[in-house]
């Protein structure tokens, strides 16, 4: 069986004032073509389908049109869970209708998808809270999926129970998954986990969450979950949340983040976006490989100290978004700013970086400086930044500021 794993579509996402909707249309069309070219049997969509709890109608329309095409009118099942950007109610609302096309939405741990056979021949043979078993007409073995949409600690304890007061959140989830796996996931079928959480290998340094993501390691959110918390019967864990394609360390089976289909922040500027194709059969290791996505504007962080060089690069690379840093003595003058912005329609940030004329290191205080008065410290700072002492007029302004603060 061939499965396509994708995640973090963030439909409706903007890059500051720039809409990404047209790029999202192109890259989702690319994913549909890959699914057809690879003869994919099943699609796993691992959360953050939308970028907000209340997505614009254009984003909703794009999702429905894409999933209908991706499902091949019901012959290719799609299982989609919610992420921390998604509204539980909004994600599950179309499920009764979508289910007729073999599209299964899951966002609440107290939901149970009804069993039964669809017109396409796809059959939901067993179902429980957090679990789905499918039988595809072209295969003689079932597909089992442990469903792990994002939920905070309060929600999960409501659904799964408090348990031991001292038990950690990850223990609560781990025990629930192990109970499901022990009951349903024997070697006669293929067994997956589809999740949207922050996974890491215990003892390793955690991945940095992208700045476009709402961090889920915070008070009132959830702890990082260790790969050792996954049940041993699983053959592949299909994850969403982190936007870079990578496999999290595990000794027994792949635990993989597919990546987002587009770069959504400049921290992702050097990432190639991907979907993952895996081949699975019962009681054997899964093989998987990423396929790079080509559609959408790439993001670049560039630094220039000459206007002509900056203009040349911008004109040579018209189809991208740019965070441009311009090195200058003082500030970017109006004529330079106008020329740069006129040369390219995708400059998201234009950042001045001031030179240090004195060639000295950045300003830092020594222990003996701590006894100096504010004016002396200001002189040290100014000289470090500008290579000269502040003039009398600037010093007078500084004294006025200090005296106002004293009055307050």
N, C-alpha and C positions, 0 to 999 in steps of 0.2 A: 504494500500500500504506500502511495506517495502523498505526503502531507506538506502543505505550505504554511509556514509560521510567520506571522507578521504582527505588528503592534504599534501603538502610539501614533495613530493617524492624526490626532489633534485637529479634526476638521473644524474650520472656521478660525484657525490660528492666524494671528497677524504678527509681523515683525515691526514693532512700533507702529508707524502709520501705514505700512505696506500690507495689503491683503495678500495672502498666499493661496487663495481659493483656486485660481486658474492653474497654478503649479500643482495643487493637490489633485485636480481633475486629471492632469497629464500623468502624474506618477501612479494614481490608482488605475488608470487605463493600462499603464505599463505592468502593474501587478496582475491585472486580469490576463494580459497577453502571456505573461510568464506562466501563469496557472494553466493556460491552454497548451502552450508549447511543451510544458513538462508533464502533461497529462495528470494533473493533480486530482486526487480522489477526495480530499478533505482539507478544509482551511481552518486554521486556529488563529483567532484575532484576540491578542492578549491585553485588551484594555486601553484606556484613554482614547476612545473612539472620537469623542468630541473634545474641544478645548475648554468648554465651559459647561456649567450645569444647565444653562438655558441657551442652546445654540441657535444661531440664525437659521431661518428657513432654507437658505441656500446650502448650508452645511448639511442639514437634515436631508434635503433632496439629493445631494451628492451621495450621501451614505446609501440611501435606498436604491438609487439607480446602480451604484457600484456593486452592492451585494447581490442584487438581482442578476446582474451580468456574471459576477464571480461564481454564483451558485448554479449557473447554467440552467436557470428556471427549475431548480430543485434537485437536479441529478448529482450535484456536488455539494454536500452539506458544509455549512459554515457554523462554527461555534464561536460566539463572541461574548466576552465578559466585560464588565465595567472596570474602569480605573479610578484613580483619585480625582480626575478632572470631570468624571461623568456623574450625572444624576441617576441614582438607582431607579427611581420611578420612570424617568424619561427613557432609559435604556430598555427596560422590560415592557414598556407600554405597547410596542408593536409586535411583541412575541407571538400572540395567538395567530395573527395574520401572517407574519414572517415564517412561522413554523411550517405553513403549507408549502413554502418554497425551500424547505430544508435549512432555514436560517434560525439558529437557536440563540437567543439572548439570555444572559444570566447575570444578575447583579445582586440578588438578595439571598443570604444563606438559608432563609426559611422558605424559599421557593422550591417547588418540585415540578420539573417539566413532565407533562402527561405522557404516558407510554402510548404506543399505537403505530400504525403503518401509514405512511404518506403515499400519495398517488405515484410518486417517483419510484416507489419500492423501498426507499429508505425507511427503516423501522427503529423506533425507540423501544428497545426491549426491556431495559430496567432503568429506574430513575430513583433518586433519593436527594435529600438536601445536600447540595455540594457535589452531586455526582450525576453522570449521564452515560448510558451505554447505548451505542448505535450498532445497527447491522446494515451494511451496504449490500445491495443485491448482487454485486459482482465479486464478493468475498465470502469465504466460508468461515471466517472468524470475526468476532465482534471488536469494536473500538470502545475502550473505557476511558473516560476523561474525568479526573478529579477537578472540580471547578473551584477556583480560588480568586474571585473578584476582590478588589480592594474594599476593605472595611476597617474602620478604626476599632480600638479596643472595646469601647462601650457597645458598639453595634454587635461585635462578635460575641461578647459575653452574653448579650441578650439572646442571640441565636443558639450559641453552643453551651451556655451555662457558665457559672462562675468557677466551678471546680474548687480546687484547693485555694484558699485565700492567698497563699504564698506562691502559687504557680505563676510563672511568667506567661506573657502573652504568646510567645513563640511555642511554649509547651502546650498551651490550649489548642493552637492550630495544629501542631504536630500530632497530637493525640487524635484529633478529629480526622486528619488525613490517614493516619495509620488504621483507624477503625474502618474507614471506607475501603482502603486497600485490602485489609484482611478479609472483608466480606465479599468484595466484588472483583478484585484484580488478580485473578489466577493466571498461570502461564498459557491458558488456552486462547487468550485474546491479546491485543496490543493495548498497553496501559500508559496513559499520559497524565501529566498535571498541567493545567492551564492557569497561570497565576499573574497577578499584578501586585507585587510586593518588592521590597528591597532585600534581595538575597545576597549573602556573602558566605565565604568559607570561614568558619570559626578560626580566629587567630590571625587572619589576614587583614590588611588595610582596606577599608571599604572604598568602593568606587565613589567618585564625586558625582552628586546628582546635578543634572544640567540646570542652568539658571532659569530656563523656560519651564522647569518642573516645579510643582509645589512639593517641597521636601516632605517625606513621610517618616522621617526620623525626628520627631519633635514632640513636645508635651501635648498630650491629647491625641497624638497620632499613633503610630505603631513602631515597635522595635524592629531592627534588622532581623531577618530570619536566616538561620544557618542552613546550609545545604544538608547538613546531617539531620535536620528535622524532617526531611522528605522520606516517604516510605520506600523501602527497598524494592517493592514490586514495580515501581515506576521505571519506564524505559527512556523517557525524555521529559524534561520539564520545560515547557514553552512559556517564556516570561515576557512581561512588559514592564515599563516604568523608566528604566535607564535607556537613554537614546543612542548609545553606542553599541554596535554589534560586538558581543564577546560571550565567551563561555565562562561561567563561574566554576571554580574548582569543585570537583566531586569525584570520588574514587570509583563509583559504580556505573553512572550513566550521565549523559550530557544535561547540563542545566544552562540554558542559553537565553540571552537577550537578543531579540531579532534586530533591534534598532528602530528608530522612527524612519519614515520614508523620505523625509526632508530634514535638512538642518534648520532647527528652530531658534538657535541662539548662536552667538559668535564663539562660545565655548565649544561648539560642535563644528567649527569651520574646517577642521582637518579630517573630518570623518567621512568615509564612504558609506552611504546608506544601503541597506540590504534587506532582502527577505531570505528566509532559510527554507531549504527543501530537504525533507528527511524521508527516508525509506524505512519502513517498519514491518516486521512480522512477529508472530507470537514467539516468546521465549528466546529471542535472539537480540544482540545489541543493535541499536538503531544506528544507521549511518546518516550523516547530515552534511550539507555544504551550503554556504551562503551564495547568493546571486546579487551582484551589485545593481543598484538602481541608478539610472542615468538622467531621468527627467527632473526638472526643477532647477531653480537658480542656486549655484553653489555660493557659499559664504566665504569671504576672505577678510583677513586682517592684514593691512598693508601699512608700511611706514615709509615716508619719503621726506627728503630735505631739499629737493629741487622741484619747482613747479612744473618745469618742462618734462621731467621724468614721470611725475605723477600723472600729468595729462596723457602722456604717451601710453602708460600702462592702462589707464581707464578707457581710452579709446580702443585699445587692443582687446580688452575684456569687457564687452558691453553687457553680457547676459550674466549678471551676478549681483549679489548684495555686498557692500563693502563697508568695513569700519576702517576709516583712513586716519592715520596719525601723521600730522605734518610738523616736522621739526623746524622751529623758528626761534629767532632771538627774543622776541617779545610775545606778540599775539598774531593770529592770522589776520592780515589786513583785509579790508572789504574786497579789493580787487582780486586778491588771491582766492579768497573764499568763493567769490562769484565764478571765477574761472574753473575751479574744481567742481563745483556743483553743476555748472553748465555742461561739463564734459561727460557726465554720467547720470543716469536716472535712478541708480540704485545705491546711492551713498546714504547709509543709515545714520552713521555717526562720523563727524569730522572733529578730530580731537587735536588741539595744539599741544606740542611737547616743547617746553622752553629749554633752550640751550643753557649751559652753565658757563658764562664767558670766562670766569676766573679759572676754569678747569679744576676747581676744587671738588671734593666729595660733597655729597648732599649734607645738609645741615644736621648736625648732631650735637648734643650737649655732653660736656664732660662733668665730672663730679664737682670740680671747683667752680663751674658756671652756675651752680644752683643757688649760690649766695648772691648773685648779681641782681640788680633791679631790672624791672621790665624794659626800660628804655635800652639798657645795655644788651639785653637778650634780643631785642628787636634789631639792634644794629648788627649783632652777630648773624642773625638770620638773613637780613637783607644783604649783607656782604657775601654770605655764602651763596645766595641765589643770583645776585646781580654783579658780583665782583667789585663792588664799590660801596662806600658808606652812603646811607640815605641823606638827601639834601635837607637843608633847614626847614623848608616848607613841609616836606613829608614828615619830618620829626615833630613839627608843631601839630599837624593833624593827628599823629599818633598820640601825643600828649593829651589832646582834647578827648580822644576816645577813652583813654585811660581814666581821665578825670570824671567822665560821664559814668563809667562803670563804677567808680568809687562812690559817686552820689547815689547810684541805685542800691 
